[in-house]
């Protein structure tokens, strides 16, 4: 089991952190891991008594903790996207965002026609992140009221409605009373009354 986890499953890690593996290759890798676990030798094939899905469950859920290749590939791509999102001043982020995100944020960037394979894979990871990422507001200084899905951490939801000329570039911190550090109900009722219950 240690050999399987630390050597065979770890070998394609670098490639998976850079590229989205084709489904055919994922199946081949999964097959190699399965055969290594169950068979005594390449010539002698044995019966698989337990589904791989069961073996790949965490140990506390009754599995052995083997990695599901497709999910691990997605997690590594999402990790790279998260690094760009959280460290926009890193050399990697500055280079890629400078090249591909002139007029949009990283979360809203599209894939241009001449984009590199690496950038396309990073956007695949970003899309995976967007499926489950939500805003923990904190001070609200970096979250745009109109563009970001900040209303809920369970299901990312953005405020829909035409922004006023004044509130067009507002951050969520504008809706917080600076003295009491609580929601400013007058601003919320004046700007987005339909979302008052969700916000407060």
N, CA and C atoms as an extended XYZ file, in Angstrom:
600
Properties=species:S:1:pos:R:3:atomname:S:1:resname:S:1:resid:I:1 pbc="F F F"
N         0.832       -1.189        0.000 N   UNK     1
C         0.000        0.000        0.000 CA  UNK     1
C         0.877        1.253        0.000 C   UNK     1
N         1.956        1.250        0.766 N   UNK     2
C         2.856        2.402        0.816 CA  UNK     2
C         3.495        2.624       -0.543 C   UNK     2
N         3.902        1.533       -1.196 N   UNK     3
C         4.511        1.634       -2.520 CA  UNK     3
C         3.527        2.227       -3.519 C   UNK     3
N         2.300        1.791       -3.453 N   UNK     4
C         1.276        2.287       -4.367 CA  UNK     4
C         1.021        3.773       -4.161 C   UNK     4
N         0.892        4.184       -2.901 N   UNK     5
C         0.600        5.590       -2.610 CA  UNK     5
C         1.790        6.502       -2.874 C   UNK     5
N         2.965        6.090       -2.426 N   UNK     6
C         4.107        7.002       -2.469 CA  UNK     6
C         4.868        6.985       -3.784 C   UNK     6
N         4.745        5.923       -4.565 N   UNK     7
C         5.502        5.861       -5.818 CA  UNK     7
C         4.581        5.921       -7.028 C   UNK     7
N         3.752        4.901       -7.198 N   UNK     8
C         2.946        4.829       -8.416 CA  UNK     8
C         1.954        5.982       -8.533 C   UNK     8
N         1.244        6.288       -7.463 N   UNK     9
C         0.255        7.365       -7.527 CA  UNK     9
C         0.912        8.735       -7.565 C   UNK     9
N         2.152        8.833       -7.084 N   UNK    10
C         2.832       10.131       -7.041 CA  UNK    10
C         3.582       10.454       -8.328 C   UNK    10
N         3.879        9.451       -9.149 N   UNK    11
C         4.683        9.688      -10.350 CA  UNK    11
C         4.086       10.731      -11.298 C   UNK    11
N         2.788       10.697      -11.595 N   UNK    12
C         2.262       11.693      -12.540 CA  UNK    12
C         1.885       13.029      -11.897 C   UNK    12
N         2.284       13.271      -10.656 N   UNK    13
C         1.843       14.468       -9.939 CA  UNK    13
C         2.263       15.755      -10.638 C   UNK    13
N         3.510       15.859      -11.075 N   UNK    14
C         3.958       17.093      -11.722 CA  UNK    14
C         3.160       17.357      -12.990 C   UNK    14
N         2.978       16.326      -13.815 N   UNK    15
C         2.207       16.500      -15.052 CA  UNK    15
C         0.777       16.915      -14.747 C   UNK    15
N         0.199       16.320      -13.700 N   UNK    16
C        -1.182       16.641      -13.358 CA  UNK    16
C        -1.320       18.051      -12.800 C   UNK    16
N        -0.248       18.604      -12.241 N   UNK    17
C        -0.337       19.971      -11.726 CA  UNK    17
C        -0.229       20.995      -12.848 C   UNK    17
N         0.205       20.572      -14.027 N   UNK    18
C         0.362       21.491      -15.162 CA  UNK    18
C        -0.696       21.293      -16.239 C   UNK    18
N        -1.180       20.073      -16.405 N   UNK    19
C        -2.059       19.750      -17.522 CA  UNK    19
C        -3.279       18.976      -17.050 C   UNK    19
N        -4.373       19.173      -17.751 N   UNK    20
C        -5.564       18.352      -17.528 CA  UNK    20
C        -5.360       17.086      -18.337 C   UNK    20
N        -5.245       15.957      -17.656 N   UNK    21
C        -4.984       14.702      -18.347 CA  UNK    21
C        -6.212       14.263      -19.134 C   UNK    21
N        -6.014       13.715      -20.336 N   UNK    22
C        -7.150       13.176      -21.094 CA  UNK    22
C        -7.796       12.018      -20.339 C   UNK    22
N        -9.083       11.846      -20.552 N   UNK    23
C        -9.824       10.808      -19.836 CA  UNK    23
C        -9.262        9.420      -20.126 C   UNK    23
N        -8.787        9.195      -21.356 N   UNK    24
C        -8.222        7.883      -21.694 CA  UNK    24
C        -6.969        7.601      -20.860 C   UNK    24
N        -6.128        8.613      -20.663 N   UNK    25
C        -4.921        8.438      -19.856 CA  UNK    25
C        -5.272        8.235      -18.381 C   UNK    25
N        -6.291        8.946      -17.913 N   UNK    26
C        -6.748        8.770      -16.527 CA  UNK    26
C        -7.195        7.329      -16.305 C   UNK    26
N        -7.938        6.780      -17.273 N   UNK    27
C        -8.396        5.390      -17.146 CA  UNK    27
C        -7.222        4.418      -17.156 C   UNK    27
N        -6.226        4.695      -18.007 N   UNK    28
C        -5.042        3.831      -18.042 CA  UNK    28
C        -4.298        3.862      -16.708 C   UNK    28
N        -4.087        5.060      -16.178 N   UNK    29
C        -3.398        5.182      -14.890 CA  UNK    29
C        -4.175        4.480      -13.784 C   UNK    29
N        -5.488        4.666      -13.800 N   UNK    30
C        -6.329        4.027      -12.790 CA  UNK    30
C        -6.244        2.513      -12.914 C   UNK    30
N        -6.195        2.025      -14.148 N   UNK    31
C        -6.088        0.591      -14.384 CA  UNK    31
C        -4.752        0.046      -13.877 C   UNK    31
N        -3.662        0.784      -14.125 N   UNK    32
C        -2.344        0.356      -13.645 CA  UNK    32
C        -2.342        0.272      -12.121 C   UNK    32
N        -2.903        1.277      -11.466 N   UNK    33
C        -2.949        1.273       -9.999 CA  UNK    33
C        -3.793        0.112       -9.474 C   UNK    33
N        -4.929       -0.117      -10.120 N   UNK    34
C        -5.812       -1.204       -9.690 CA  UNK    34
C        -5.130       -2.553       -9.860 C   UNK    34
N        -4.530       -2.769      -11.026 N   UNK    35
C        -3.867       -4.049      -11.296 CA  UNK    35
C        -2.692       -4.266      -10.346 C   UNK    35
N        -1.950       -3.197      -10.037 N   UNK    36
C        -0.826       -3.326       -9.116 CA  UNK    36
C        -1.323       -3.745       -7.736 C   UNK    36
N        -2.459       -3.211       -7.332 N   UNK    37
C        -2.992       -3.524       -6.007 CA  UNK    37
C        -3.475       -4.969       -5.927 C   UNK    37
N        -4.175       -5.452       -6.948 N   UNK    38
C        -4.826       -6.755       -6.863 CA  UNK    38
C        -3.977       -7.915       -7.375 C   UNK    38
N        -3.143       -7.681       -8.390 N   UNK    39
C        -2.435       -8.790       -9.031 CA  UNK    39
C        -1.112       -9.102       -8.338 C   UNK    39
N        -0.748      -10.373       -8.373 N   UNK    40
C         0.537      -10.800       -7.826 CA  UNK    40
C         1.681      -10.462       -8.772 C   UNK    40
N         1.427      -10.616      -10.074 N   UNK    41
C         2.428      -10.303      -11.093 CA  UNK    41
C         1.679       -9.920      -12.362 C   UNK    41
N         2.374       -9.330      -13.346 N   UNK    42
C         1.681       -8.940      -14.581 CA  UNK    42
C         1.033      -10.112      -15.312 C   UNK    42
N         1.558      -11.322      -15.130 N   UNK    43
C         1.009      -12.484      -15.831 CA  UNK    43
C        -0.227      -13.060      -15.138 C   UNK    43
N        -0.326      -12.858      -13.852 N   UNK    44
C        -1.417      -13.464      -13.080 CA  UNK    44
C        -2.409      -12.373      -12.674 C   UNK    44
N        -3.578      -12.404      -13.331 N   UNK    45
C        -4.614      -11.419      -13.007 CA  UNK    45
C        -5.579      -12.035      -11.997 C   UNK    45
N        -5.902      -11.255      -10.987 N   UNK    46
C        -6.797      -11.748       -9.943 CA  UNK    46
C        -8.096      -10.950       -9.946 C   UNK    46
N        -9.051      -11.467       -9.230 N   UNK    47
C       -10.357      -10.832       -9.114 CA  UNK    47
C       -10.261       -9.600       -8.218 C   UNK    47
N       -10.923       -8.513       -8.616 N   UNK    48
C       -11.007       -7.304       -7.783 CA  UNK    48
C       -12.236       -7.455       -6.894 C   UNK    48
N       -12.029       -7.678       -5.618 N   UNK    49
C       -13.132       -7.978       -4.714 CA  UNK    49
C       -13.840       -6.729       -4.198 C   UNK    49
N       -13.181       -5.594       -4.293 N   UNK    50
C       -13.773       -4.347       -3.804 CA  UNK    50
C       -13.637       -3.297       -4.901 C   UNK    50
N       -14.662       -2.496       -5.089 N   UNK    51
C       -14.604       -1.434       -6.097 CA  UNK    51
C       -13.500       -0.437       -5.764 C   UNK    51
N       -12.892        0.117       -6.806 N   UNK    52
C       -11.836        1.111       -6.606 CA  UNK    52
C       -12.393        2.343       -5.889 C   UNK    52
N       -13.649        2.686       -6.167 N   UNK    53
C       -14.270        3.835       -5.503 CA  UNK    53
C       -14.283        3.645       -3.984 C   UNK    53
N       -14.476        2.414       -3.558 N   UNK    54
C       -14.466        2.117       -2.117 CA  UNK    54
C       -13.047        2.229       -1.559 C   UNK    54
N       -12.056        1.738       -2.305 N   UNK    55
C       -10.667        1.810       -1.857 CA  UNK    55
C       -10.158        3.246       -1.812 C   UNK    55
N       -10.682        4.091       -2.694 N   UNK    56
C       -10.193        5.472       -2.756 CA  UNK    56
C       -10.888        6.397       -1.761 C   UNK    56
N       -11.798        5.862       -0.979 N   UNK    57
C       -12.424        6.675        0.068 CA  UNK    57
C       -11.415        6.911        1.190 C   UNK    57
N       -11.590        7.981        1.976 N   UNK    58
C       -10.680        8.213        3.109 CA  UNK    58
C       -10.738        7.062        4.113 C   UNK    58
N        -9.679        6.913        4.874 N   UNK    59
C        -9.612        5.814        5.848 CA  UNK    59
C       -10.725        5.907        6.885 C   UNK    59
N       -11.062        7.134        7.305 N   UNK    60
C       -12.112        7.272        8.320 CA  UNK    60
C       -13.500        6.959        7.767 C   UNK    60
N       -13.609        6.822        6.426 N   UNK    61
C       -14.888        6.463        5.811 CA  UNK    61
C       -14.904        4.999        5.374 C   UNK    61
N       -13.882        4.237        5.767 N   UNK    62
C       -13.859        2.816        5.454 CA  UNK    62
C       -13.021        2.439        4.246 C   UNK    62
N       -12.372        3.401        3.602 N   UNK    63
C       -11.527        3.102        2.452 CA  UNK    63
C       -10.068        3.004        2.854 C   UNK    63
N        -9.198        2.989        1.846 N   UNK    64
C        -7.761        2.921        2.106 CA  UNK    64
C        -7.050        4.229        1.784 C   UNK    64
N        -7.776        5.207        1.284 N   UNK    65
C        -7.191        6.522        1.044 CA  UNK    65
C        -6.412        6.645       -0.251 C   UNK    65
N        -6.630        5.727       -1.224 N   UNK    66
C        -5.973        5.877       -2.519 CA  UNK    66
C        -6.560        7.077       -3.245 C   UNK    66
N        -5.767        7.680       -4.112 N   UNK    67
C        -6.233        8.871       -4.826 CA  UNK    67
C        -7.016        8.494       -6.076 C   UNK    67
N        -8.089        9.206       -6.290 N   UNK    68
C        -8.833        9.128       -7.538 CA  UNK    68
C        -8.106       10.064       -8.502 C   UNK    68
N        -7.570        9.538       -9.598 N   UNK    69
C        -6.663       10.293      -10.471 CA  UNK    69
C        -7.328       11.553      -11.032 C   UNK    69
N        -8.546       11.447      -11.546 N   UNK    70
C        -9.206       12.607      -12.160 CA  UNK    70
C        -9.445       13.707      -11.128 C   UNK    70
N        -9.878       13.341       -9.940 N   UNK    71
C       -10.122       14.341       -8.900 CA  UNK    71
C        -8.827       14.977       -8.423 C   UNK    71
N        -7.777       14.192       -8.315 N   UNK    72
C        -6.483       14.721       -7.893 CA  UNK    72
C        -5.934       15.683       -8.939 C   UNK    72
N        -6.120       15.359      -10.212 N   UNK    73
C        -5.700       16.244      -11.296 CA  UNK    73
C        -6.434       17.582      -11.192 C   UNK    73
N        -7.737       17.536      -10.979 N   UNK    74
C        -8.509       18.767      -10.822 CA  UNK    74
C        -8.078       19.566       -9.607 C   UNK    74
N        -7.777       18.872       -8.512 N   UNK    75
C        -7.350       19.557       -7.288 CA  UNK    75
C        -6.020       20.274       -7.494 C   UNK    75
N        -5.093       19.657       -8.215 N   UNK    76
C        -3.797       20.294       -8.459 CA  UNK    76
C        -3.937       21.516       -9.359 C   UNK    76
N        -4.814       21.431      -10.369 N   UNK    77
C        -5.046       22.593      -11.234 CA  UNK    77
C        -5.725       23.717      -10.452 C   UNK    77
N        -6.661       23.356       -9.588 N   UNK    78
C        -7.331       24.362       -8.763 CA  UNK    78
C        -6.349       25.009       -7.791 C   UNK    78
N        -5.385       24.243       -7.304 N   UNK    79
C        -4.375       24.786       -6.391 CA  UNK    79
C        -3.542       25.857       -7.085 C   UNK    79
N        -3.191       25.624       -8.347 N   UNK    80
C        -2.425       26.608       -9.105 CA  UNK    80
C        -3.254       27.875       -9.320 C   UNK    80
N        -4.530       27.700       -9.626 N   UNK    81
C        -5.417       28.859       -9.794 CA  UNK    81
C        -5.571       29.624       -8.485 C   UNK    81
N        -5.678       28.894       -7.380 N   UNK    82
C        -5.800       29.531       -6.066 CA  UNK    82
C        -4.556       30.348       -5.751 C   UNK    82
N        -3.393       29.827       -6.123 N   UNK    83
C        -2.136       30.542       -5.881 CA  UNK    83
C        -2.129       31.872       -6.642 C   UNK    83
N        -2.627       31.861       -7.871 N   UNK    84
C        -2.691       33.102       -8.653 CA  UNK    84
C        -3.689       34.062       -8.028 C   UNK    84
N        -4.800       33.533       -7.558 N   UNK    85
C        -5.842       34.365       -6.956 CA  UNK    85
C        -5.383       34.998       -5.650 C   UNK    85
N        -4.691       34.237       -4.814 N   UNK    86
C        -4.292       34.733       -3.499 CA  UNK    86
C        -2.970       35.494       -3.497 C   UNK    86
N        -2.111       35.265       -4.481 N   UNK    87
C        -0.818       35.955       -4.558 CA  UNK    87
C        -0.687       36.663       -5.900 C   UNK    87
N        -1.485       37.702       -6.132 N   UNK    88
C        -1.447       38.360       -7.445 CA  UNK    88
C        -0.144       39.104       -7.714 C   UNK    88
N         0.714       39.248       -6.713 N   UNK    89
C         1.991       39.934       -6.920 CA  UNK    89
C         3.154       38.970       -7.136 C   UNK    89
N         2.878       37.675       -7.183 N   UNK    90
C         3.948       36.717       -7.475 CA  UNK    90
C         4.345       36.848       -8.942 C   UNK    90
N         5.533       36.384       -9.266 N   UNK    91
C         6.026       36.497      -10.639 CA  UNK    91
C         5.116       35.763      -11.615 C   UNK    91
N         4.671       34.568      -11.247 N   UNK    92
C         3.770       33.802      -12.101 CA  UNK    92
C         2.479       34.567      -12.359 C   UNK    92
N         1.873       35.079      -11.291 N   UNK    93
C         0.607       35.801      -11.428 CA  UNK    93
C         0.786       37.082      -12.231 C   UNK    93
N         1.831       37.843      -11.943 N   UNK    94
C         2.061       39.089      -12.678 CA  UNK    94
C         2.241       38.826      -14.167 C   UNK    94
N         2.968       37.780      -14.499 N   UNK    95
C         3.204       37.457      -15.909 CA  UNK    95
C         1.912       37.042      -16.602 C   UNK    95
N         1.200       36.080      -16.017 N   UNK    96
C        -0.005       35.563      -16.663 CA  UNK    96
C        -1.149       36.568      -16.659 C   UNK    96
N        -1.353       37.253      -15.535 N   UNK    97
C        -2.436       38.237      -15.475 CA  UNK    97
C        -2.134       39.422      -16.380 C   UNK    97
N        -0.861       39.797      -16.480 N   UNK    98
C        -0.482       40.876      -17.383 CA  UNK    98
C        -0.715       40.517      -18.836 C   UNK    98
N        -0.549       39.255      -19.167 N   UNK    99
C        -0.724       38.828      -20.552 CA  UNK    99
C        -2.183       38.571      -20.908 C   UNK    99
N        -2.947       37.948      -19.997 N   UNK   100
C        -4.289       37.487      -20.344 CA  UNK   100
C        -5.434       38.250      -19.678 C   UNK   100
N        -5.164       39.064      -18.673 N   UNK   101
C        -6.245       39.738      -17.942 CA  UNK   101
C        -6.049       41.250      -17.963 C   UNK   101
N        -6.040       41.834      -19.147 N   UNK   102
C        -5.846       43.281      -19.253 CA  UNK   102
C        -7.015       44.046      -18.647 C   UNK   102
N        -8.226       43.665      -19.054 N   UNK   103
C        -9.388       44.467      -18.686 CA  UNK   103
C       -10.369       43.734      -17.775 C   UNK   103
N       -10.073       42.503      -17.397 N   UNK   104
C       -10.975       41.761      -16.516 CA  UNK   104
C       -10.188       41.187      -15.344 C   UNK   104
N       -10.922       40.746      -14.351 N   UNK   105
C       -10.265       40.086      -13.219 CA  UNK   105
C        -9.998       38.624      -13.588 C   UNK   105
N        -9.176       37.989      -12.809 N   UNK   106
C        -8.843       36.581      -13.053 CA  UNK   106
C       -10.094       35.708      -13.006 C   UNK   106
N       -11.026       36.024      -12.111 N   UNK   107
C       -12.235       35.211      -11.974 CA  UNK   107
C       -13.173       35.336      -13.164 C   UNK   107
N       -13.034       36.402      -13.946 N   UNK   108
C       -13.922       36.626      -15.086 CA  UNK   108
C       -13.223       36.447      -16.422 C   UNK   108
N       -11.956       36.084      -16.412 N   UNK   109
C       -11.171       36.001      -17.648 CA  UNK   109
C       -11.680       34.890      -18.557 C   UNK   109
N       -11.650       35.167      -19.858 N   UNK   110
C       -12.001       34.175      -20.867 CA  UNK   110
C       -10.723       33.608      -21.475 C   UNK   110
N       -10.882       32.575      -22.271 N   UNK   111
C        -9.734       31.978      -22.944 CA  UNK   111
C        -9.586       32.615      -24.314 C   UNK   111
N        -8.551       33.436      -24.533 N   UNK   112
C        -8.362       34.012      -25.863 CA  UNK   112
C        -7.912       32.946      -26.860 C   UNK   112
N        -8.029       33.266      -28.138 N   UNK   113
C        -7.705       32.291      -29.181 CA  UNK   113
C        -6.266       31.801      -29.112 C   UNK   113
N        -5.322       32.673      -28.862 N   UNK   114
C        -3.915       32.283      -28.867 CA  UNK   114
C        -3.364       31.922      -27.501 C   UNK   114
N        -4.230       31.548      -26.568 N   UNK   115
C        -3.778       31.267      -25.197 CA  UNK   115
C        -2.939       29.996      -25.148 C   UNK   115
N        -1.981       29.977      -24.247 N   UNK   116
C        -1.117       28.806      -24.080 CA  UNK   116
C        -1.892       27.667      -23.423 C   UNK   116
N        -1.347       26.462      -23.553 N   UNK   117
C        -1.976       25.304      -22.907 CA  UNK   117
C        -1.984       25.479      -21.393 C   UNK   117
N        -0.907       26.050      -20.861 N   UNK   118
C        -0.832       26.258      -19.421 CA  UNK   118
C        -1.935       27.167      -18.918 C   UNK   118
N        -2.189       28.279      -19.624 N   UNK   119
C        -3.247       29.208      -19.220 CA  UNK   119
C        -4.619       28.551      -19.316 C   UNK   119
N        -4.824       27.760      -20.357 N   UNK   120
C        -6.109       27.064      -20.503 CA  UNK   120
C        -6.339       26.115      -19.324 C   UNK   120
N        -5.282       25.442      -18.886 N   UNK   121
C        -5.412       24.513      -17.764 CA  UNK   121
C        -5.636       25.258      -16.453 C   UNK   121
N        -5.011       26.406      -16.317 N   UNK   122
C        -5.227       27.224      -15.121 CA  UNK   122
C        -6.684       27.667      -15.055 C   UNK   122
N        -7.273       28.000      -16.205 N   UNK   123
C        -8.682       28.398      -16.225 CA  UNK   123
C        -9.603       27.222      -15.912 C   UNK   123
N        -9.190       26.011      -16.273 N   UNK   124
C        -9.964       24.827      -15.871 CA  UNK   124
C        -9.966       24.720      -14.347 C   UNK   124
N        -8.802       24.929      -13.740 N   UNK   125
C        -8.715       24.922      -12.279 CA  UNK   125
C        -9.525       26.040      -11.656 C   UNK   125
N        -9.509       27.215      -12.286 N   UNK   126
C       -10.302       28.340      -11.785 CA  UNK   126
C       -11.792       28.013      -11.819 C   UNK   126
N       -12.237       27.371      -12.900 N   UNK   127
C       -13.648       27.000      -12.990 CA  UNK   127
C       -14.030       25.983      -11.912 C   UNK   127
N       -13.116       25.084      -11.594 N   UNK   128
C       -13.367       24.151      -10.487 CA  UNK   128
C       -13.479       24.899       -9.160 C   UNK   128
N       -12.621       25.892       -8.978 N   UNK   129
C       -12.687       26.703       -7.756 CA  UNK   129
C       -14.024       27.421       -7.649 C   UNK   129
N       -14.479       27.979       -8.762 N   UNK   130
C       -15.710       28.767       -8.742 CA  UNK   130
C       -16.932       27.923       -8.395 C   UNK   130
N       -16.840       26.614       -8.584 N   UNK   131
C       -17.970       25.753       -8.227 CA  UNK   131
C       -18.189       25.690       -6.721 C   UNK   131
N       -17.136       25.924       -5.943 N   UNK   132
C       -17.310       25.762       -4.510 CA  UNK   132
C       -16.724       26.855       -3.653 C   UNK   132
N       -16.244       27.918       -4.266 N   UNK   133
C       -15.611       28.964       -3.476 CA  UNK   133
C       -16.647       30.024       -3.111 C   UNK   133
N       -16.540       30.556       -1.924 N   UNK   134
C       -17.412       31.640       -1.484 CA  UNK   134
C       -16.596       32.670       -0.739 C   UNK   134
N       -17.156       33.845       -0.538 N   UNK   135
C       -16.423       34.919        0.137 CA  UNK   135
C       -16.649       34.869        1.634 C   UNK   135
N       -15.568       34.888        2.387 N   UNK   136
C       -15.628       35.188        3.811 CA  UNK   136
C       -15.265       36.663        3.879 C   UNK   136
N       -16.227       37.505        4.130 N   UNK   137
C       -16.078       38.940        3.886 CA  UNK   137
C       -14.976       39.623        4.676 C   UNK   137
N       -14.871       39.353        5.932 N   UNK   138
C       -13.898       40.103        6.732 CA  UNK   138
C       -14.280       41.569        6.746 C   UNK   138
N       -13.379       42.436        6.321 N   UNK   139
C       -13.663       43.875        6.300 CA  UNK   139
C       -14.487       44.270        5.081 C   UNK   139
N       -14.478       43.450        4.026 N   UNK   140
C       -15.227       43.771        2.812 CA  UNK   140
C       -14.534       44.754        1.900 C   UNK   140
N       -13.277       45.078        2.179 N   UNK   141
C       -12.559       46.074        1.377 CA  UNK   141
C       -12.173       45.590       -0.010 C   UNK   141
N       -12.120       44.283       -0.219 N   UNK   142
C       -11.673       43.778       -1.516 CA  UNK   142
C       -12.792       43.141       -2.330 C   UNK   142
N       -14.025       43.183       -1.827 N   UNK   143
C       -15.139       42.514       -2.496 CA  UNK   143
C       -16.068       43.549       -3.112 C   UNK   143
N       -16.228       43.486       -4.437 N   UNK   144
C       -17.116       44.398       -5.141 CA  UNK   144
C       -18.565       43.994       -4.903 C   UNK   144
N       -19.414       44.965       -4.594 N   UNK   145
C       -20.825       44.692       -4.291 CA  UNK   145
C       -21.521       44.027       -5.468 C   UNK   145
N       -21.225       44.470       -6.687 N   UNK   146
C       -21.982       44.055       -7.860 CA  UNK   146
C       -21.361       42.893       -8.630 C   UNK   146
N       -20.076       42.716       -8.544 N   UNK   147
C       -19.402       41.726       -9.406 CA  UNK   147
C       -19.114       40.395       -8.734 C   UNK   147
N       -18.960       40.373       -7.439 N   UNK   148
C       -18.515       39.165       -6.743 CA  UNK   148
C       -19.697       38.416       -6.124 C   UNK   148
N       -19.644       37.081       -6.113 N   UNK   149
C       -20.710       36.287       -5.477 CA  UNK   149
C       -20.498       36.170       -3.968 C   UNK   149
N       -20.840       37.216       -3.226 N   UNK   150
C       -20.506       37.296       -1.802 CA  UNK   150
C       -21.688       37.061       -0.869 C   UNK   150
N       -22.887       36.909       -1.395 N   UNK   151
C       -24.067       36.830       -0.527 CA  UNK   151
C       -24.120       35.573        0.332 C   UNK   151
N       -23.579       34.476       -0.154 N   UNK   152
C       -23.658       33.228        0.599 CA  UNK   152
C       -22.386       32.424        0.383 C   UNK   152
N       -21.950       31.729        1.413 N   UNK   153
C       -20.792       30.853        1.243 CA  UNK   153
C       -21.219       29.459        0.805 C   UNK   153
N       -22.495       29.119        0.997 N   UNK   154
C       -22.982       27.799        0.584 CA  UNK   154
C       -23.165       27.723       -0.925 C   UNK   154
N       -23.939       28.652       -1.463 N   UNK   155
C       -24.136       28.729       -2.910 CA  UNK   155
C       -23.738       30.131       -3.340 C   UNK   155
N       -22.598       30.274       -4.009 N   UNK   156
C       -22.126       31.607       -4.388 CA  UNK   156
C       -23.177       32.370       -5.188 C   UNK   156
N       -23.616       33.494       -4.655 N   UNK   157
C       -24.663       34.300       -5.266 CA  UNK   157
C       -24.222       35.748       -5.303 C   UNK   157
N       -24.386       36.363       -6.456 N   UNK   158
C       -24.054       37.782       -6.604 CA  UNK   158
C       -25.342       38.593       -6.607 C   UNK   158
N       -25.222       39.847       -6.228 N   UNK   159
C       -26.370       40.750       -6.277 CA  UNK   159
C       -26.670       41.069       -7.735 C   UNK   159
N       -27.942       40.976       -8.092 N   UNK   160
C       -28.362       41.280       -9.456 CA  UNK   160
C       -29.182       42.556       -9.412 C   UNK   160
N       -28.885       43.446      -10.293 N   UNK   161
C       -29.622       44.696      -10.351 CA  UNK   161
C       -28.739       45.781      -10.918 C   UNK   161
N       -29.331       46.778      -11.469 N   UNK   162
C       -28.496       47.843      -12.029 CA  UNK   162
C       -27.882       48.689      -10.918 C   UNK   162
N       -26.557       48.803      -10.903 N   UNK   163
C       -25.939       49.675       -9.898 CA  UNK   163
C       -26.188       51.139      -10.231 C   UNK   163
N       -26.275       51.951       -9.208 N   UNK   164
C       -26.394       53.387       -9.443 CA  UNK   164
C       -25.032       53.922       -9.856 C   UNK   164
N       -25.017       55.120      -10.395 N   UNK   165
C       -23.753       55.725      -10.820 CA  UNK   165
C       -22.787       55.849       -9.644 C   UNK   165
N       -23.322       56.172       -8.472 N   UNK   166
C       -22.484       56.356       -7.289 CA  UNK   166
C       -21.949       55.021       -6.769 C   UNK   166
N       -22.802       53.978       -6.776 N   UNK   167
C       -22.427       52.701       -6.151 CA  UNK   167
C       -21.778       51.712       -7.108 C   UNK   167
N       -21.509       52.129       -8.305 N   UNK   168
C       -20.999       51.228       -9.336 CA  UNK   168
C       -19.716       50.505       -8.923 C   UNK   168
N       -18.807       51.191       -8.264 N   UNK   169
C       -17.531       50.596       -7.857 CA  UNK   169
C       -17.436       50.357       -6.349 C   UNK   169
N       -18.561       50.316       -5.677 N   UNK   170
C       -18.565       50.132       -4.233 CA  UNK   170
C       -18.032       48.765       -3.845 C   UNK   170
N       -17.338       48.747       -2.737 N   UNK   171
C       -16.940       47.503       -2.092 CA  UNK   171
C       -17.965       47.207       -1.003 C   UNK   171
N       -18.015       45.981       -0.533 N   UNK   172
C       -18.985       45.588        0.497 CA  UNK   172
C       -18.788       46.410        1.763 C   UNK   172
N       -17.572       46.871        1.999 N   UNK   173
C       -17.301       47.683        3.196 CA  UNK   173
C       -18.126       48.964        3.213 C   UNK   173
N       -18.590       49.423        2.043 N   UNK   174
C       -19.447       50.614        1.982 CA  UNK   174
C       -20.812       50.355        2.622 C   UNK   174
N       -21.214       49.081        2.698 N   UNK   175
C       -22.506       48.733        3.286 CA  UNK   175
C       -22.405       48.434        4.785 C   UNK   175
N       -21.209       48.589        5.330 N   UNK   176
C       -20.984       48.328        6.755 CA  UNK   176
C       -20.785       49.654        7.477 C   UNK   176
N       -21.483       49.817        8.591 N   UNK   177
C       -21.333       51.023        9.405 CA  UNK   177
C       -19.958       50.990       10.075 C   UNK   177
N       -19.093       51.984        9.823 N   UNK   178
C       -17.735       51.940       10.374 CA  UNK   178
C       -17.681       52.057       11.900 C   UNK   178
N       -18.694       52.655       12.499 N   UNK   179
C       -18.687       52.833       13.954 CA  UNK   179
C       -19.074       51.541       14.668 C   UNK   179
N       -20.213       50.965       14.266 N   UNK   180
C       -20.710       49.764       14.955 CA  UNK   180
C       -20.191       48.471       14.331 C   UNK   180
N       -19.586       48.546       13.141 N   UNK   181
C       -19.103       47.372       12.391 CA  UNK   181
C       -20.240       46.396       12.095 C   UNK   181
N       -21.455       46.949       11.956 N   UNK   182
C       -22.623       46.155       11.609 CA  UNK   182
C       -23.140       46.661       10.263 C   UNK   182
N       -24.084       45.947        9.675 N   UNK   183
C       -24.620       46.370        8.388 CA  UNK   183
C       -25.328       47.715        8.514 C   UNK   183
N       -25.125       48.574        7.533 N   UNK   184
C       -25.794       49.871        7.474 CA  UNK   184
C       -27.130       49.668        6.763 C   UNK   184
N       -28.189       49.488        7.548 N   UNK   185
C       -29.495       49.139        6.989 CA  UNK   185
C       -30.036       50.207        6.055 C   UNK   185
N       -29.764       51.471        6.336 N   UNK   186
C       -30.259       52.536        5.459 CA  UNK   186
C       -29.663       52.419        4.060 C   UNK   186
N       -28.367       52.158        3.976 N   UNK   187
C       -27.733       52.000        2.660 CA  UNK   187
C       -28.251       50.758        1.949 C   UNK   187
N       -28.410       49.664        2.690 N   UNK   188
C       -28.888       48.421        2.083 CA  UNK   188
C       -30.308       48.596        1.570 C   UNK   188
N       -31.182       49.222        2.372 N   UNK   189
C       -32.571       49.435        1.946 CA  UNK   189
C       -32.653       50.394        0.767 C   UNK   189
N       -31.753       51.351        0.722 N   UNK   190
C       -31.761       52.295       -0.390 CA  UNK   190
C       -31.181       51.723       -1.670 C   UNK   190
N       -30.232       50.803       -1.538 N   UNK   191
C       -29.523       50.290       -2.708 CA  UNK   191
C       -30.098       48.968       -3.213 C   UNK   191
N       -30.252       47.998       -2.326 N   UNK   192
C       -30.724       46.656       -2.712 CA  UNK   192
C       -31.729       46.129       -1.683 C   UNK   192
N       -32.929       46.718       -1.612 N   UNK   193
C       -33.890       46.301       -0.589 CA  UNK   193
C       -34.319       44.837       -0.727 C   UNK   193
N       -34.289       44.298       -1.936 N   UNK   194
C       -34.714       42.907       -2.146 CA  UNK   194
C       -33.747       41.895       -1.525 C   UNK   194
N       -32.529       42.328       -1.189 N   UNK   195
C       -31.530       41.425       -0.602 CA  UNK   195
C       -31.318       41.668        0.896 C   UNK   195
N       -32.171       42.489        1.509 N   UNK   196
C       -31.964       42.845        2.915 CA  UNK   196
C       -31.930       41.619        3.826 C   UNK   196
N       -32.850       40.682        3.627 N   UNK   197
C       -32.889       39.492        4.493 CA  UNK   197
C       -31.650       38.631        4.319 C   UNK   197
N       -31.187       38.482        3.075 N   UNK   198
C       -29.999       37.652        2.833 CA  UNK   198
C       -28.743       38.285        3.416 C   UNK   198
N       -28.638       39.599        3.331 N   UNK   199
C       -27.442       40.292        3.806 CA  UNK   199
C       -27.424       40.338        5.327 C   UNK   199
N       -28.541       40.719        5.910 N   UNK   200
C       -28.581       40.891        7.362 CA  UNK   200
C       -28.943       39.595        8.025 C   UNK   200
